[in-house]
Amino acid sequence: MASTGDRGTGRRTGSRQGHSPAVYRRRRLAVTILALLVIAALAVTGLVLAGVLGKGADAAAGEPPTPEASPSASTSPAPSSPAPSTAPSPSATSASPSASPSASDDGCDPASVVVSAETDRQSYGPGEDPVLSLVVRNEGPEACTMNVGTSQMEFVLTSADERVFSSTDCQHDSQDLERTIEPGGEERATFEWSRNRTMPGCTPVEDPGPGTYALTTRLGARSSSPVAFTLQ
């Protein structure tokens, strides 16, 4: 019986045997590391929550959040656009069209269409107004269509080398008028001159006096020979 009690006592004594100091140090180190990790995790979580709450406060105040720089954004200045070329385009080198069409623009043979000037008399007494005419004739063998409107015609009066009158100086609302002139046919426009002088822009000037005057009529690029008459 005594030997049996000794064996039982020896087993209980062996179960209460303490660990070595190295084992306790390792355990304390592991606990310390775990505690540091927990503290670090709490700190990071606190920073994230603070950032979220800060942005929420900005949004609540109506202020847009400050934009963050994109990692791909470049701080170098953007390249400037190429300067436009100052070289003229091909169309700019060609001559601009004249305000009046050339004699060949209407398709009529310049040698076949003749413009002339006429007056109803060669001399006019005091108070008599001359009746001036522009006549365009087709002397060719084929019909010809051309613009004979007031936009193309002009009556010009001169005295010696002085320009006295032009029907375009005070003209308003000029019009185009297409006419087909048969071979041997003509179109005629008449104008009664009230013996007044005009200037470009219709500036009032003193009326001309008695003397000899010359009438020249124009239709587009075609002009007549001057016709003389006398005012008494």
Secondary structure as GFF3:
##gff-version 3
##sequence-region A 1 232
A	DSSP	alpha_helix	2	15	.	.	.	ID=ss1
A	DSSP	alpha_helix	21	60	.	.	.	ID=ss2
A	DSSP	three_ten_helix	90	93	.	.	.	ID=ss3
A	DSSP	beta_strand	113	119	.	.	.	ID=ss4
A	DSSP	beta_strand	123	124	.	.	.	ID=ss5
A	DSSP	beta_strand	131	138	.	.	.	ID=ss6
A	DSSP	beta_strand	144	147	.	.	.	ID=ss7
A	DSSP	beta_strand	153	159	.	.	.	ID=ss8
A	DSSP	beta_strand	162	166	.	.	.	ID=ss9
A	DSSP	beta_strand	178	181	.	.	.	ID=ss10
A	DSSP	beta_strand	186	192	.	.	.	ID=ss11
A	DSSP	beta_strand	211	219	.	.	.	ID=ss12
A	DSSP	beta_strand	222	223	.	.	.	ID=ss13
A	DSSP	beta_strand	227	231	.	.	.	ID=ss14
###
